Amino acid sequence: MGGNESNRPGVLGKGTVSTPNPALEQFIRGIPLFRFVGPEDIAEVLGLLRPIDLKAGDVLFREGEPGKAMWVLTDKAEVTVSSTGGQGKPVVVAYAKKGDVLGEMALVDDGPRSGTAIVTQEGHAHQIDAQAFHAMRDTFVPAAFKVLRKIALDLCLRLRMTNERIVTSSATSLESPVIPAVGRPAPGDLDAFPPFRALPALVKLALSQKLEVVKLEGLTPIFGEGEPGDSAYFIVDGEVTVGRNGKTLANLPAGTMFGIVACIDEGVRSASCVSTGPATLFRMSNRDFDQLFDSGHRFAFQLVDLITRQLVQHVRDANTMIPRPGKTAGQAKTGKALPGALPTEATPGDLDLIPLELELDLEAQTAP
């Protein structure tokens, strides 16, 4: 597998840091994946790059394999990506050339590749090892947070496009009644959503002021396809079905999120969501979601990490439903609960999310 071998000519050994290279820095700044990485963080990204020579016929990754790296193509390199979609004969689904990136989902997790990437024209590339990126992510290096933010934005577009390939959008937007909240959760209530359990008490206190509790008694429309996105949702218990123009796209269990696409890209709802029975949800308004998603403290990093993992899962599941020529769309899968948030200690920046009166309460609670 040519592109993955660390002993290929031109590949730097592990632990080697790239020397300053103004031309490379300028090139990387032009790559959309690194759009949110500012001058203060660009050195962290350059330190991840490993130059590699690609030869025609090299296989960068194969469908079904775990993701171990990503590539930024330079020079004359060209790559095709083909996929069987789990249905037999492979079909070319994408072409990549200079300035394109391949395999970036490996920066999110080591889930199975959705296609096979083969070099069709030799050239050069820069490889980023997923393990090295994960080390940056796990230690809350800002550059990793900013790359994940861009991946999340790209995944929203990809999910919208994939859903359209599965089933075309409805000709009319659907409207659902506003569901009133029953109050805000107590900080301890956040443990009912497993990904939040590892959060520090201070962060739970801050987050509890950004969430509303929604109780559903039975089969209930939550929002409709084509509606403006005004909230993101976290499923505490129960199940939610995601559908589009009469086709079920996903079944989401407790421990997952939904409604995040429209919050991130500010578009309309790309699908409708309905609870299948009694359910408890946490709801976060667009304004609070944006504030958390865009802020730079560690909890924002944890939120982006969770969201990106959720979006990757949605895209992978949706890819298996794309109809092959002459075939109908596949059946919806049941999603998997999210892993826990990245472990961290509370930081002073978390106080920025807490109203002054709650800060005073917190000080009173923690005073000796």
Buried (B, 14 or more C-beta within 10 A) or exposed (E): EBBBEEEBEEBBEEEEEBEEEEEBBEBBBEBEBBBBBEEEBBBBBBBBBBBBBBBEEBBBBEBEBEBBBBBBBBEEBBBBBBBBBEBEEBEEBEEBBBEBBBBBBBBBBBBBBBBBBBBBBBBBBBBBBBEBBBEBBEEBBBBBBBBBBBBBBBBBEBBBEBBEEBBEBBEEBBEBEEBEBEEBBEBEBBBBBBBBEBBBBBBBBBBBBBBBBBBBEEEBBBBBBBBEBBBBBBBBEBBBBBBBBEBBBBBBBBBBBBBBBBBBBEBBBBBBBBBBEBBBBBBBBBEBBBBBBEBEBBBBBBBBBBBBBBBBBBBBBBBBBBBBEEEEBBEBBEBBBBBBBBEBEBBEBBBEBBEEEBEEEBEEEEEE
